[in-house]
Amino acid sequence: MKKLTQNDVKSLFANLCCSRCKNEFSINSIKFLEQDCDILLCSLSCVNCGKDFGKIVLNYNRKSDKHLPLEIVDGPEPISYDDVIDAHRFIKDNL
């Protein structure tokens, strides 16, 4: 099995850096937690300032020699006041 190398990390994280100190990520920034085929569950932190970015999921094709840089995937919009009021009314009227 081909392991993740420093060159892989450099290409995968080419567009990303630590949001606190702007340091680049290295192989030492990644702690491997679990693996299922090509899916890696890892913990990401900055080795320079120690900021913890939590868990990340990498779909790492072990057979490929070149990997495209990662992109940030934003989640849904934060819950608004109106969402809370709508949920309250729904619960009040239906439960």
N, C-alpha and C positions, 0 to 999 in steps of 0.2 A: 504494500500500500504506500502510495506517495504521500508524504507528510507536507503540511503547510510550511513553506520556507520564508525567510526574510524577504526574498524577491517577490513572492506571492503577496505578502502583506503590503509591501511597498506599492505594488500595482493595484491591489484591491482598495487600499486606503489613500490612493493618490489625490483624491478630491476632498479628503476629510482630514481634520486635525483636531487637537484638543480645543474645546471652546473656552477653556480658562487660560491656558498658557501658550496656545498655538503651536505646541510641539507636535511633531509627526508621530504616528503610531509605529511601533515595531513589533516583532514577534514576541517580545517580552511584555507587550501591552495586552496580550491575549492569553487567557487561561482557559484551556479546553475542559469542558464539563461533561459533555455527552456527545456521542456520534451514532448516527443511524444512516448507513450507506454514505451518501454524499452530503448529508445534512449535519452540520456541526453546531452544537450549542456551546457558546463561549461567554466568558465574562470579559468585558473590555474596560481597561483603566489606563490612565496616563502614567507612564513611568517617571515623568519629569515632576509633575505636581501632585500626583496621586488621585486626581479626580476619577470617581467611579462612574462609568457610563452604563452600568447594569449589564444585563444579558443581551447578547446578540445572536442571531441565527444566520449562519453562512451556508449557502448552497454551493459547496466546493466540489467541482468536477475534478476528480483525481487524475483523469486521463488527459486533461487539457494542459498544454504547455503555457498558455497565455490566458490571463483572466482580465475581464473588464473592470474598471473602477466601480466601486459601490456608490450608490446614491442614497440620500436620506429619503425615507418614506414617511411622510407625515400622516398622523392619525386623524381621526375625525375632529371637527371643531369642538372647543370646550362647551360644556353644558351652560346654557344661558338661564337668566331668571325666568324667562317665559317657559323654558322647558320644565323647570321645577314647578311652576304654577300649573302647567298643563298636566304634569304627572300627579300633582296633588288633587286636582279636580277629577282626573280619571280614577284614582284610587278611592276618593270620597264617593263618587257616583256608582262605581262598579263593584266595590268590595264590601 
